[in-house]
Structure formats: C-alpha cells, structure tokens
Amino acid sequence: MMQVHDYTFLFGIGLFFAFMDAFGIGANDVANSFATSVGSGSITLAQALIIACFCEFGGAFLLGAKTSETIKGGIIESKLYAANPEVLMLTMVCSLIGSSTWVLFATSRGWPVSTTHAIVGAICGAGISAFGADAIQWSGITKIVLSWVISPLAAGFVCSIFFLFTKYVVLNHENSFRRGLIAIPAYFGVALMVNVFYIIYKGAPNTSLKDASTNIGIPVGIAIGVGFVVFLWCLFFLSPFLRRRIEGDEDLRWYHVFYIPFVGKREKAAIHQEEVSQKEKDAVTLETAEGPVDQSLVELEKGNKTFGQKLKGTLMYGLTQEVNTKYDDNTNAVHDNATKFDTNTERLFSAVQVITACFTSFAHGSNDVANAIGPLTTIYYIWENANIDVKKAPVPVWILAFGGIAIDLGLMTYGYHVMRTLGNKMTYMSPTRGFSAEMGTSITILTCSKLSLPVSSTHCITGATTAIGLLSGGGFKSLNWRLLLGVFASWILTLPAAGLTSGIIFAFVSRSPQIV
C-alpha cells in the first residue's frame, strides 16, 4: 500500500514534464494573445513578449486556480484508482508527457494547436489505457467539448459587436479621428471594468474580497467605479496626448501623457542617433575603411562567449525574430480585399490595442495554465497524502507560480513560431480589427474561466479573427481559407495524437518489470 512520499521519482518526472507542458503552452498560445497586435503593427514582437511575461504570470497566479479544478478532477474517474493512488500519479505523469510532446512538436512546425485539447486527450488516453473507457468521466468531457464549439462562436459574436460598433460609429464617419478620441476612453474604461470584475469576483485563493463571490454587487460596484475613473483619466489625459502626437505630429514621449495639460507645444524633432537600430550599428562596425571585417574573427569571438553570455543569447533569441514575414500571393489577395480606414484613426487604436492584448494575455494565463498545473496538482497531492481525494485540495500557490514562470519562458524563447502563422496571414489585421478580436477573446475566456470551462484560447482567437475577416469588407475573400483549414486540421490531430502518446507510454511503463 502506498505511503506518504512514496514514488518520489514520479513526482520529479511530473514536475519536469509539467514545466515542459507549461513551456509549450507559452510557446504555442502566445499567438492567441499578441499575434493580432504584432500583425497590425501596434507593437513589436519583443515588446509583446516582454509585456506578456507579466500578464501571463498574473493571470495564472491570480485566476488560474478555478479551471485547474476541472482539469485535475473533472476528467478521470478517481474512485477506480482508490486502491492504488500511485497508478493515478502515473496516469497524470503520462498525460503530461503526451501533452507536452505533442504541443512542443506542433510549435516547432508553427501549428497553433489547442493545448486544452492536448491535455484532455492525453488524460483520456492514459486513463483508457489504465482502466478502459470506465476511467473517464464522460460528463466532464462533454462539458469541455461543448466549450470547444461555444468558445469560438461566442468570441466571434462579442468581437463582432465591438468591431461593427467601431466601424459604423467611428471609422465610417467623415471625422473618424475626432470620434476615435472619444471612443478610446470608453473602450479603456470597459476593458478595465471587465478585468477588474473578474479579478475580484474570482481571484486566487485568499486574494478575493470577503463575500465577493456570493454578493455580486461588491465586484460589480468596484469594477464600474474603476472603469469610470479610467474613462475620465483617458478623456482628459490620454486623448489629448494622442491627438497632439498623431494629428499634431508633436515630439512627445510616453511619460508626457501623465501631465499632458501642462506640456507646451513640442515640434517634431529629427531622429536621434541613438534611435538607429542595433542591426544598423552592427552593419557599420563590420564595414571599415579597409573593407569588411574577416568573418572568421567574428565566428571566433562568438565561440569565446562565456556561459552567461550564451544563456542570455538563448533566452533573448525569441525576442529578435521576425514575425511579419513576406506574404505569398494568396495572403496578399486577402489583404487587398479588406477595406482600409483612415490611417490616423487606426493609429489611435494602437494604444487601446496594447491594453486589450494585455488583458487577452492575462485571460489566457488564467485559463490555459490549468492544462499543465491541473495534472501536477494531482501528482503532488497524491505524493503528499497517499490518497486520491484531490477534489478537496486547493491548488497550491507555488504550483500556480511554477506554471506562470514556465509559460513566460516559453513565450520568450519559442513563441515566435506560432505567431508567424497567425500574425497577419489569416486576414488583414489593423489596430481597430486587432482591438476588437482581443476584446472578444478576453471577455469570452474570462467568462468561461469563471464557469470552470477550460476553453481553448486558440479557438477563441481564431473565432474572433474569422469574424473580423468576414466583416472586413470583402466577405469570404477577406479570409485566408487555406491557412484556416490548416489550423482546423491541426486541431483535429491534437486530441488523438496526445491521447495515443500518453496511452502507449502508460501501457509500456505500467507493465515494465521495474514498476511491477
């Protein structure tokens, strides 16, 4: 009979593959949060990944506990493992191996797959390998499968509301820029209001306000108050700042927004030497009066780098990659069919898109971290208590932080692969379109997360992006259907691939002489 802290090697293996699974989640699903922002040109890839590191961790740490409950206790029929808790540990370890293997492979190919599909399929595969179909709580699976259908439709619907309102009230007006200056504060207020509400109403263990989860008036009142304050601040500070910087073409820095009423008129300055890109500087140093530098010396210098320099280069590599690569004829045709709006008005929405991208990333961290830490929580609980009563156990804070850190590293080092696929290739993406897609996605994910539905953020952002494409002016011609069908195909492959991998590993390990 299993004793407390038996099978420590399984706990150790589970820690490693939970880290790899969360790493793969960050690397693959980074496109879900920031692809539209980078694709529209609102922010660079480096800026997106740096911002995402804070938002993903914050979402995982503050809101990741609830959906983890569904993953750790809503799929496996735990009572079948009552006599042998270590078998449930092995099931979850194999699930993490199957899920992380598939997600990392798909990421290397640039396929935006659902990490929710991967872990659910992997748990099912290992569970069926252990006890057959009776090991799976099919009611829980049905709940999750329904969310796969509902989430893209819901995200597309919410996204359509924001985009159509923006299109007909702001963009199509003859003075769209002036209307945009009023719309931006309203959108900022709404975005903050929604996210503050969910943070207070849901929250991490021991962080929510007392009775906030039962008395909905508390979080609603606070959220409305925060939203209204943000609206006023944006109206009197952000809008004047954007008007002067975009329409007036004044040489304003980002910090001027905090005291813009007291900043005098600033003429546009010439580009400073320090703003020259690092690549241009490198090109200058490689060319001397005598001719190009011997490249063998450059390679020798690279080989002499210290371990710290090599580590820094590895961690920063993902921040220097190009996302908006050269498009093929099919993608160019999709872009040509989309309606283009006033450039200055679109630039206005770059500011609000950065905020909505942060909230989408925050929502993603709150939902998808469960895919890795749900099984890890089960493994840890069984190792610590030698029983399978995991549903009563809260998700430890250190595990939430563990998953958040792994997601951040995945974003920084490997996230550019999938972002290249989605980016600007599925449809033409401008700041107003990207803002609408991100608002629809974040609201859908946060709502489903509150309802304990581990929805796929991949499905949400794809549904929102599809809706944007259909409303972009060219109808079906404004969508890259070849790419979209490829994304759908990767979704179909995910569940059986992860399930077969985990099931085969469980069958092999459970029948090996070392385990028996």
PLY file of the C-alpha trace (Angstrom):
ply
format ascii 1.0
element vertex 516
property float x
property float y
property float z
element edge 515
property int vertex1
property int vertex2
end_header
0.00 0.00 0.00
1.29 3.45 -0.91
2.80 5.55 1.88
3.31 9.32 2.05
6.21 10.45 -0.17
6.44 7.12 -1.97
7.19 7.25 -5.71
9.15 10.47 -5.40
10.67 9.73 -8.80
7.18 10.06 -10.35
6.72 13.41 -8.65
10.08 14.55 -10.03
9.26 13.40 -13.56
5.85 15.06 -13.24
7.49 18.36 -12.24
9.75 18.26 -15.28
7.03 17.48 -17.82
4.58 19.89 -16.20
7.23 22.55 -16.74
7.67 21.44 -20.36
3.91 21.43 -20.89
3.55 24.95 -19.49
6.58 25.98 -21.58
4.82 24.62 -24.67
1.62 26.42 -23.71
3.50 29.69 -23.58
5.33 28.99 -26.83
2.23 27.91 -28.75
-0.51 30.10 -27.33
1.47 33.33 -27.39
-0.11 33.88 -30.80
-3.54 33.80 -29.21
-2.80 36.88 -27.14
-0.44 39.03 -29.19
-0.46 37.89 -32.83
-3.05 40.49 -33.79
-1.12 43.26 -32.01
2.13 42.39 -33.75
0.38 41.72 -37.05
-1.29 45.13 -37.02
2.00 46.85 -36.20
0.84 48.21 -32.84
3.80 46.66 -31.01
6.94 44.74 -31.89
7.48 41.08 -31.09
9.97 41.94 -28.35
7.52 44.36 -26.73
4.73 41.80 -26.98
6.70 39.06 -25.30
8.01 41.30 -22.52
4.50 42.55 -21.72
3.10 39.03 -21.96
5.55 37.74 -19.37
3.88 39.88 -16.71
0.32 39.35 -17.95
0.57 35.58 -18.39
2.08 35.16 -14.93
-0.51 37.48 -13.40
-3.41 35.61 -14.98
-2.01 32.24 -13.98
-1.30 33.32 -10.40
-4.50 35.31 -9.74
-7.13 33.41 -11.74
-5.61 30.04 -12.58
-6.94 28.04 -9.64
-10.55 27.57 -10.75
-10.03 25.96 -14.15
-7.30 23.79 -12.64
-10.02 22.15 -10.54
-11.75 20.95 -13.73
-8.57 19.55 -15.26
-7.34 17.81 -12.10
-10.64 16.32 -11.01
-13.20 16.57 -13.78
-11.92 14.07 -16.35
-10.62 10.96 -14.54
-12.95 8.67 -12.58
-10.85 8.82 -9.42
-12.61 6.04 -7.49
-11.12 3.43 -9.82
-7.70 4.40 -8.51
-8.64 4.31 -4.79
-6.72 1.13 -4.04
-3.65 2.24 -6.00
-3.13 6.01 -5.83
0.28 5.61 -7.46
-1.46 4.48 -10.65
-3.29 7.80 -10.81
0.07 9.52 -10.32
1.46 7.56 -13.26
-1.63 8.38 -15.32
-1.10 12.10 -14.80
2.64 11.87 -15.47
1.99 10.08 -18.77
-0.65 12.68 -19.61
1.88 15.48 -19.14
4.41 13.61 -21.29
1.87 13.08 -24.08
0.57 16.63 -23.99
3.95 18.37 -23.78
5.44 16.20 -26.53
2.67 16.99 -28.98
2.46 20.69 -28.15
6.22 21.21 -28.49
6.30 19.27 -31.76
3.39 21.28 -33.16
5.05 24.51 -32.04
8.26 23.61 -33.86
6.14 23.26 -37.02
4.34 26.54 -36.40
0.95 24.87 -35.85
-1.39 26.80 -33.50
-2.93 23.84 -31.68
-5.21 23.77 -28.66
-3.28 22.98 -25.51
-6.63 22.24 -23.86
-7.30 19.56 -26.47
-3.82 18.18 -25.90
-4.09 17.68 -22.12
-7.68 16.43 -22.24
-6.78 13.95 -24.98
-3.67 12.87 -23.10
-5.57 12.28 -19.84
-8.21 10.29 -21.71
-5.56 8.21 -23.47
-3.71 7.33 -20.26
-6.96 6.73 -18.36
-8.33 4.39 -21.02
-5.00 2.56 -21.11
-5.28 2.05 -17.34
-8.93 1.03 -16.87
-10.64 1.27 -20.22
-13.45 3.67 -21.04
-14.79 3.43 -17.47
-11.84 5.52 -16.26
-13.19 8.67 -17.95
-15.91 10.95 -16.60
-17.67 11.42 -19.90
-19.95 14.12 -18.47
-16.86 16.22 -17.83
-15.62 15.54 -21.35
-19.00 16.59 -22.77
-18.80 19.86 -20.87
-15.36 20.56 -22.29
-16.26 19.50 -25.83
-19.25 21.86 -25.78
-16.92 24.67 -24.77
-14.81 23.94 -27.85
-17.83 24.69 -30.03
-19.22 27.53 -27.94
-15.96 29.42 -27.37
-15.14 30.37 -31.00
-18.78 31.27 -31.68
-19.02 33.34 -28.50
-15.69 35.08 -29.12
-16.70 35.80 -32.73
-20.03 37.23 -31.60
-18.56 39.52 -28.92
-15.79 40.57 -31.28
-18.35 41.42 -33.98
-20.21 43.73 -31.59
-17.08 45.77 -30.88
-15.90 45.87 -34.48
-19.28 46.73 -36.03
-19.83 49.48 -33.46
-16.36 50.87 -34.14
-16.79 50.54 -37.89
-20.14 52.32 -38.23
-19.88 54.81 -35.38
-16.20 55.75 -35.72
-14.40 54.51 -38.82
-17.05 55.26 -41.45
-17.65 58.80 -40.18
-16.11 61.68 -42.14
-14.38 62.88 -38.95
-13.39 59.46 -37.67
-10.33 60.72 -35.82
-12.37 63.04 -33.58
-14.84 60.29 -32.83
-12.00 57.93 -32.10
-10.67 60.31 -29.46
-13.98 59.89 -27.61
-14.29 56.15 -28.23
-10.81 55.32 -26.92
-11.54 56.40 -23.28
-14.81 54.46 -23.36
-13.07 51.30 -24.58
-10.33 51.66 -21.98
-12.95 52.00 -19.26
-14.88 48.93 -20.46
-11.70 46.84 -20.71
-10.59 47.74 -17.18
-14.09 47.25 -15.81
-14.39 43.70 -17.19
-10.99 42.58 -15.96
-11.29 44.16 -12.50
-14.66 42.46 -12.09
-13.25 39.00 -12.82
-10.18 39.50 -10.65
-12.33 40.43 -7.65
-15.18 38.01 -8.35
-12.97 35.02 -8.99
-9.45 35.61 -7.76
-6.77 33.31 -6.47
-7.08 31.59 -3.08
-7.09 34.09 -0.21
-6.98 37.10 -2.54
-10.66 37.83 -3.26
-12.62 40.30 -1.17
-14.70 38.77 1.59
-18.11 37.61 0.35
-17.32 38.93 -3.17
-18.09 35.54 -4.73
-21.56 35.40 -3.18
-22.51 39.08 -3.24
-22.04 40.04 -6.88
-22.83 43.68 -6.10
-19.40 44.18 -4.48
-17.26 43.33 -7.53
-19.74 44.99 -9.91
-19.67 48.25 -7.95
-15.88 48.31 -7.67
-15.44 47.41 -11.35
-17.80 50.17 -12.50
-16.03 52.67 -10.27
-12.60 51.71 -11.61
-13.89 51.79 -15.19
-15.37 55.26 -14.73
-12.17 56.64 -13.19
-10.12 55.19 -16.05
-12.58 56.68 -18.57
-12.15 60.16 -17.07
-8.37 59.87 -16.95
-8.21 58.76 -20.58
-10.60 61.54 -21.64
-8.54 64.32 -20.05
-5.03 62.90 -20.43
-4.73 60.07 -22.97
-6.95 61.53 -25.69
-5.21 64.96 -25.71
-1.86 63.18 -25.73
-2.82 61.02 -28.73
-4.36 63.99 -30.58
-1.18 66.05 -30.24
1.16 63.18 -31.00
-0.73 61.79 -34.04
-2.64 64.70 -35.54
-0.32 67.47 -34.34
2.80 65.39 -35.03
4.43 66.72 -31.86
7.58 65.22 -30.41
6.02 63.76 -27.25
7.40 60.94 -25.10
5.23 58.31 -23.44
5.62 59.84 -19.96
4.13 63.14 -21.13
0.70 61.51 -21.03
0.65 61.83 -17.23
0.88 65.62 -17.30
-0.04 66.50 -20.89
-2.17 69.56 -19.97
1.00 71.23 -18.71
3.25 70.32 -21.65
3.85 73.10 -24.15
3.86 72.59 -27.89
6.82 70.45 -28.98
7.96 70.42 -32.59
8.78 67.12 -34.18
12.48 66.51 -33.65
14.82 64.83 -36.05
15.57 61.19 -35.49
18.25 60.89 -32.84
21.38 58.89 -33.47
20.64 56.64 -30.53
17.41 55.51 -32.17
19.29 53.81 -35.00
18.57 50.08 -34.86
21.13 47.70 -33.44
21.29 45.91 -36.76
22.36 49.10 -38.50
25.04 49.68 -35.86
26.34 46.14 -36.36
26.48 46.69 -40.11
28.52 49.86 -39.61
31.03 48.17 -37.32
31.52 45.26 -39.72
32.46 47.62 -42.54
35.70 49.57 -42.08
37.73 51.85 -44.31
39.89 48.91 -45.34
36.90 46.71 -46.23
34.75 44.11 -44.50
35.97 42.51 -41.29
37.25 38.94 -41.54
34.20 36.81 -40.70
36.44 34.12 -39.20
37.34 36.59 -36.44
33.64 37.20 -35.82
33.00 33.46 -35.54
36.00 33.08 -33.20
34.60 35.85 -30.98
31.25 34.05 -30.86
32.99 30.87 -29.78
34.69 32.66 -26.90
31.44 33.75 -25.26
31.02 32.92 -21.59
28.28 30.61 -20.35
26.31 33.62 -19.09
26.51 35.31 -22.49
25.37 32.14 -24.26
22.48 31.72 -21.82
21.42 35.33 -22.35
21.59 34.83 -26.11
19.38 31.76 -25.87
16.79 33.46 -23.66
16.71 36.59 -25.82
16.73 34.75 -29.17
12.96 34.62 -29.39
12.71 38.39 -28.90
14.71 39.15 -32.04
12.81 37.06 -34.58
10.79 38.50 -37.45
7.05 37.73 -37.40
5.56 39.72 -40.27
7.47 37.88 -42.98
6.96 38.23 -46.72
3.49 37.10 -47.75
2.54 34.85 -50.63
0.13 35.83 -53.42
-2.84 34.25 -51.64
-2.27 36.30 -48.48
-1.69 39.48 -50.47
-5.01 38.93 -52.25
-6.76 38.56 -48.88
-5.27 41.86 -47.73
-6.29 43.61 -50.94
-9.94 42.61 -50.42
-10.13 44.19 -46.95
-11.41 47.74 -46.51
-8.76 50.20 -45.34
-9.67 53.03 -42.95
-8.13 56.37 -42.01
-4.50 55.87 -41.01
-4.52 58.34 -38.12
-7.67 56.78 -36.66
-6.11 53.34 -36.87
-3.04 54.69 -35.06
-5.32 55.86 -32.26
-6.42 52.30 -31.65
-2.86 51.07 -31.40
-2.83 52.45 -27.86
-6.00 50.69 -26.77
-4.93 47.52 -28.57
-1.87 47.23 -26.38
-4.14 47.24 -23.33
-6.60 44.72 -24.76
-3.68 42.49 -25.76
-2.51 42.58 -22.16
-5.97 41.58 -20.97
-6.19 38.77 -23.51
-2.82 37.50 -22.31
-4.00 37.84 -18.71
-7.14 35.86 -19.54
-5.08 33.24 -21.36
-2.82 32.78 -18.35
-5.87 32.38 -16.11
-7.29 29.60 -18.27
-4.53 27.67 -20.00
-2.16 27.37 -17.05
-4.63 24.74 -15.79
-3.62 22.46 -18.64
-0.21 21.95 -17.04
-0.74 22.52 -13.32
-4.02 20.58 -13.04
-2.28 17.21 -13.51
0.72 18.42 -11.47
-1.58 19.32 -8.59
-2.97 15.77 -8.64
0.52 14.28 -8.68
1.67 16.49 -5.81
-1.41 15.82 -3.68
-1.10 12.03 -4.02
2.62 12.17 -3.26
1.96 14.34 -0.20
-1.12 12.50 1.15
-1.05 8.98 -0.34
-4.75 9.13 -1.29
-6.79 10.22 -4.29
-9.16 12.71 -2.68
-7.73 15.51 -4.86
-11.01 17.35 -5.45
-10.92 18.72 -1.90
-7.38 20.04 -2.27
-6.85 23.67 -3.31
-4.26 24.41 -5.95
-1.07 25.41 -4.08
0.15 28.91 -4.80
3.66 27.68 -5.58
2.28 25.49 -8.36
0.43 28.47 -9.87
3.68 30.45 -9.81
5.60 27.47 -11.22
3.24 27.27 -14.20
3.30 31.02 -14.75
7.11 31.13 -14.89
7.25 28.23 -17.36
4.70 29.95 -19.61
6.81 33.11 -19.58
9.95 31.24 -20.63
8.04 29.56 -23.45
6.82 32.94 -24.67
10.30 34.45 -24.62
12.26 31.68 -26.28
9.91 29.82 -28.64
6.70 31.78 -29.09
7.61 33.39 -32.40
6.96 30.16 -34.37
3.20 30.14 -33.98
2.90 33.91 -34.06
4.34 33.81 -37.57
1.50 31.51 -38.62
-1.36 33.62 -37.28
0.11 37.13 -37.26
-1.26 38.88 -40.32
-1.75 35.89 -42.61
-5.28 34.75 -41.78
-6.83 38.11 -42.62
-5.78 41.73 -42.90
-5.16 42.98 -39.37
-5.27 46.64 -38.40
-5.35 48.13 -34.87
-9.17 48.51 -34.86
-9.58 44.91 -36.01
-7.00 43.60 -33.58
-8.55 45.51 -30.70
-11.98 44.04 -31.44
-10.61 40.49 -31.72
-8.74 40.79 -28.43
-11.71 42.24 -26.56
-13.97 39.44 -27.80
-11.37 36.82 -26.89
-10.55 38.13 -23.41
-14.19 38.53 -22.38
-15.04 35.02 -23.63
-12.07 33.38 -21.91
-12.61 35.16 -18.59
-16.31 34.31 -18.60
-15.74 30.64 -19.41
-12.91 30.51 -16.88
-15.31 31.77 -14.23
-17.72 29.00 -15.23
-14.89 26.44 -14.81
-14.83 25.71 -18.54
-11.21 25.16 -19.69
-11.88 26.69 -23.11
-9.27 26.80 -25.81
-7.86 30.28 -26.28
-6.76 29.10 -29.74
-10.41 28.51 -30.63
-11.45 31.86 -29.17
-8.92 33.99 -31.04
-9.46 32.02 -34.25
-13.22 32.52 -33.99
-12.72 36.24 -33.35
-10.22 36.58 -36.22
-12.57 34.73 -38.57
-15.39 37.10 -37.64
-13.11 40.07 -38.30
-12.22 38.69 -41.72
-15.85 38.20 -42.70
-16.66 41.78 -41.63
-13.60 43.38 -43.22
-15.35 44.39 -46.43
-14.53 41.55 -48.81
-16.68 38.86 -47.24
-15.29 35.35 -47.77
-12.48 36.77 -49.91
-11.06 38.60 -46.89
-10.10 35.32 -45.20
-7.17 33.02 -45.94
-9.19 29.82 -46.10
-6.17 27.68 -46.92
-4.50 28.71 -43.68
-7.74 28.49 -41.74
-8.38 24.92 -42.91
-4.82 24.02 -41.95
-5.46 25.35 -38.44
-8.65 23.28 -38.23
-6.73 20.17 -39.32
-4.16 20.68 -36.57
-7.00 20.88 -34.05
-8.37 17.53 -35.24
-4.95 15.89 -34.95
-4.26 17.18 -31.46
-6.58 15.09 -29.31
-5.81 11.65 -30.85
-2.07 12.38 -31.14
-1.71 13.37 -27.48
-4.04 10.55 -26.38
-2.16 7.84 -28.29
1.20 9.08 -27.00
0.16 9.09 -23.34
-1.76 5.81 -23.65
1.16 3.96 -25.22
3.61 5.32 -22.62
1.31 4.30 -19.77
0.85 0.79 -21.20
4.59 0.35 -21.60
5.63 1.75 -18.20
2.84 0.11 -16.14
3.77 -3.32 -17.48
7.53 -2.95 -17.14
9.33 -5.12 -14.54
10.56 -2.03 -12.66
7.02 -0.84 -11.85
5.54 -4.26 -11.18
0 1
1 2
2 3
3 4
4 5
5 6
6 7
7 8
8 9
9 10
10 11
11 12
12 13
13 14
14 15
15 16
16 17
17 18
18 19
19 20
20 21
21 22
22 23
23 24
24 25
25 26
26 27
27 28
28 29
29 30
30 31
31 32
32 33
33 34
34 35
35 36
36 37
37 38
38 39
39 40
40 41
41 42
42 43
43 44
44 45
45 46
46 47
47 48
48 49
49 50
50 51
51 52
52 53
53 54
54 55
55 56
56 57
57 58
58 59
59 60
60 61
61 62
62 63
63 64
64 65
65 66
66 67
67 68
68 69
69 70
70 71
71 72
72 73
73 74
74 75
75 76
76 77
77 78
78 79
79 80
80 81
81 82
82 83
83 84
84 85
85 86
86 87
87 88
88 89
89 90
90 91
91 92
92 93
93 94
94 95
95 96
96 97
97 98
98 99
99 100
100 101
101 102
102 103
103 104
104 105
105 106
106 107
107 108
108 109
109 110
110 111
111 112
112 113
113 114
114 115
115 116
116 117
117 118
118 119
119 120
120 121
121 122
122 123
123 124
124 125
125 126
126 127
127 128
128 129
129 130
130 131
131 132
132 133
133 134
134 135
135 136
136 137
137 138
138 139
139 140
140 141
141 142
142 143
143 144
144 145
145 146
146 147
147 148
148 149
149 150
150 151
151 152
152 153
153 154
154 155
155 156
156 157
157 158
158 159
159 160
160 161
161 162
162 163
163 164
164 165
165 166
166 167
167 168
168 169
169 170
170 171
171 172
172 173
173 174
174 175
175 176
176 177
177 178
178 179
179 180
180 181
181 182
182 183
183 184
184 185
185 186
186 187
187 188
188 189
189 190
190 191
191 192
192 193
193 194
194 195
195 196
196 197
197 198
198 199
199 200
200 201
201 202
202 203
203 204
204 205
205 206
206 207
207 208
208 209
209 210
210 211
211 212
212 213
213 214
214 215
215 216
216 217
217 218
218 219
219 220
220 221
221 222
222 223
223 224
224 225
225 226
226 227
227 228
228 229
229 230
230 231
231 232
232 233
233 234
234 235
235 236
236 237
237 238
238 239
239 240
240 241
241 242
242 243
243 244
244 245
245 246
246 247
247 248
248 249
249 250
250 251
251 252
252 253
253 254
254 255
255 256
256 257
257 258
258 259
259 260
260 261
261 262
262 263
263 264
264 265
265 266
266 267
267 268
268 269
269 270
270 271
271 272
272 273
273 274
274 275
275 276
276 277
277 278
278 279
279 280
280 281
281 282
282 283
283 284
284 285
285 286
286 287
287 288
288 289
289 290
290 291
291 292
292 293
293 294
294 295
295 296
296 297
297 298
298 299
299 300
300 301
301 302
302 303
303 304
304 305
305 306
306 307
307 308
308 309
309 310
310 311
311 312
312 313
313 314
314 315
315 316
316 317
317 318
318 319
319 320
320 321
321 322
322 323
323 324
324 325
325 326
326 327
327 328
328 329
329 330
330 331
331 332
332 333
333 334
334 335
335 336
336 337
337 338
338 339
339 340
340 341
341 342
342 343
343 344
344 345
345 346
346 347
347 348
348 349
349 350
350 351
351 352
352 353
353 354
354 355
355 356
356 357
357 358
358 359
359 360
360 361
361 362
362 363
363 364
364 365
365 366
366 367
367 368
368 369
369 370
370 371
371 372
372 373
373 374
374 375
375 376
376 377
377 378
378 379
379 380
380 381
381 382
382 383
383 384
384 385
385 386
386 387
387 388
388 389
389 390
390 391
391 392
392 393
393 394
394 395
395 396
396 397
397 398
398 399
399 400
400 401
401 402
402 403
403 404
404 405
405 406
406 407
407 408
408 409
409 410
410 411
411 412
412 413
413 414
414 415
415 416
416 417
417 418
418 419
419 420
420 421
421 422
422 423
423 424
424 425
425 426
426 427
427 428
428 429
429 430
430 431
431 432
432 433
433 434
434 435
435 436
436 437
437 438
438 439
439 440
440 441
441 442
442 443
443 444
444 445
445 446
446 447
447 448
448 449
449 450
450 451
451 452
452 453
453 454
454 455
455 456
456 457
457 458
458 459
459 460
460 461
461 462
462 463
463 464
464 465
465 466
466 467
467 468
468 469
469 470
470 471
471 472
472 473
473 474
474 475
475 476
476 477
477 478
478 479
479 480
480 481
481 482
482 483
483 484
484 485
485 486
486 487
487 488
488 489
489 490
490 491
491 492
492 493
493 494
494 495
495 496
496 497
497 498
498 499
499 500
500 501
501 502
502 503
503 504
504 505
505 506
506 507
507 508
508 509
509 510
510 511
511 512
512 513
513 514
514 515
